[in-house]
């Protein structure tokens, strides 16, 4: 059976990570969370006191970073140099630094090569902000997943509260808007919808509804092939 390359793009908090995991599980595909890769660089740069303006040091950091995605049933882990950083890269302070890291051409070049190597044979679901436009413009299926900033902020707020963090809803929504502005206005590979992407607004849809729609599209495409 044909193995597709499936791209899921969209802004922060739209549900890309959850849906890419669910879709890859249903299809038996590999799941590549490209956003986690940039978050990992942001985390390691902070730990190593590397300036986000130091492109050479960030590029070297990427080359030395041994990144691995591990799945055990429905549980996925992100490991860097053998350490599980799944929780650490989701902290608000890392989220805010990730846009700066992602705006660095040297970082994008290093991670782009890594992403293309991981997905080139197909049978993968990749999620991010420029998968369908830059990483895999040849992807057979491209989804652009969105939701209102208020709804995405509310989801993020609930997620952080569930982890026991003391966060403010209005501030969380404002952080989502700030991340949107940074991702959309950066010079290199900004957040952008591919012309042939299928739009999904998840503001009033739950995960199961969006997943069912995605699976329908995938099954139609597989039947065509």
N, C-alpha and C positions, 0 to 999 in steps of 0.2 A: 504494500500500500504506500502511496505517496506520502512523504513527510513534509509538511508545510512549515514555512517561516511565518509566524503570526506576530504582528507588532501591535502593542497597546500603548498609545500616547495620551497625554493629557496633563492638566495642572495638578499641583500637590493636593492630596486629600480627596481625589475623585474616586478612589477605590481601585486604582490600577494594581497595586501589590496584591490585594486580596483576590481580585479577579484573575490575575495572571497565575497565581498559585492554584486556584480552583479549576481554571480552564486547563492548565497543564496536567493536573491530576486526572481530570476526566479523559483527556486525550492520551495520557501516558507519555507526554512530551517533557522535555527539560524546561525548567523555568529559570530565566535569567533576569534578575532584578538589577537593571543598570543603575537605578537610583541608589541602591545600596552600595554600589561600587564607588560612586562619588561621595557618598556619606562616609565610607571607609577611609577615603583619602583625607576628608575633612577631619575625621577623628584622629588619624595618625599624625596629621600635620600639627594639630593642637597639642597632642601628647609630646611630640618631638620639638615643639616650639619653632616650627617652620613658618615663616611669614607667607601669607597667601599671595603676596606679590612676588615671591621668589620662584619664578617659573622653572628655573633649572633644578632647584631643590625638590620641587613638587614632582617634576618629571622623573627624577631619580627615585623618589619615594614610590611612585607608581611601578617603576621597573623592578624594584626590590620587593614589592608587595605580592605575597603568595595568597591569592584570594580563592576561596572555595565555597560553593553552595552545596549544602548537605540536606538531604531530605530523608526523614524517617516517618513514613505514613503521611499524615497531614502536617507534620511539624517540619519546618524548614529553618536551617541555621545558616548564618553568614560567618565564615571563619577567615581570619587574616593571620597568616603566619602561625596557624594552629590554634588561635584564640577565638572563642565564640564572642563576637561583638554584636550579635543580633539586637540586644537591648540598648547597648551604648550608642549605636548609630541613630536611634530613634529619639534621643533626647532633644528637647527644643533648641538648645544651644548649638548642637551639631546641625540641625535642620537649617538654622539661619546662616551658618557658614557654608553650607553645601552649594548655594547659588554662586558664591564667590569662587569656590573651587571649580565649579562647572563652567565658569566663564573663562578659565585659563586655557588657552589653545594647546599648551603643552600637555596638560592633563587630559584634555579631550582626545588628543592624538594618541596618547598611550592607551587610554581605556577603549577608544574606538577599535584599535587593533585587537585588543583582548576580546571585545564583544563580538567582532566579526569572526574571530577564530572559534569562539565558543558556539556560534550559531550557523556557521556556513553550511553544514551538512543537512540542515533542516530538522524537523521534529522538535522545534523550540517555540516557546512563547517568551517574547522579550517585552519589557515594559519600561517606559521612560518618557522623555520629552521630545526626542528627535529620532526615534527608531525608524519610523516610516519615511522620514525625509532625509536622514543622513546615514544612519547605521546600516539599515537594510531597505533602501528605496525600492528594491526588487521584491520585497515581501509579498507573498501571495494574498495575505489578508492584513488589512490595517484598520484598527479601531481607534477612534478619538473619543476618549471618555471624559466627560465633564460634569459639573454640578455647580450650583451657585456658590459664591464665596461664603455666604452665611451657613449653608448646609455643610460645606467642607470643613469650615471652622468648628461647627457644632460636633461633627464626627471626630475631629481631632481632639477637641475638648473632652468628649466622653471617653475616648481611648486613653488619654493621659490620666483622667480621673480614676479610671478603672485600674491603672497602675499605681494608684495611691499618691499621685502628684497633685500639689496644690496649685491649680491654674485658674486663670480668669477667662471667662467665655469671650468677652469683648476683645481682650488682648489677643486671644488665640485667633479670632476671626481677622483681626488687623494683621497678625503675622502671616496668615494665609494670603491676604491681599498684597502684602509686601513681597512675599515669595513670588506671587504671580507677576508682579511688576518687574522684579529682577530677572525672572526666567524669560519673560517675553521681550525684554528690551536689551538683553546682552548681545554683544556684537557677534559672537561665535555660536552657531547652532542654537538659536533661540527657540523657545517653545513655539511650535508652528504645526498646524494641521496639514497633513499631506492631502493633495487634491483628490486622491482616490480613496481617502479614508472614509469609513462608515461612522457617522456621528451617533453617540449614545449620551443622552443627558440623564444622569442617574439621580437628579435632585429628588424625584418622587418615586424612584424605583429602588427595590431592595436588591441585595446581592444575587439571590436566586433568580429574580426576574432578568437581570442583566446577563447572568451566566447562561440562562436558557436561550436568550436571543443570540448570544455569541456562538453557542454550540450549534444552533440552527444554521447560522451563516457558514460555519466551518464544515458541517455535514453536507451542505449544498455544494460547497467548493470541492470537497473530496469526491462527491458524486460526479462532478463535471470532469475531474481528472481521471 
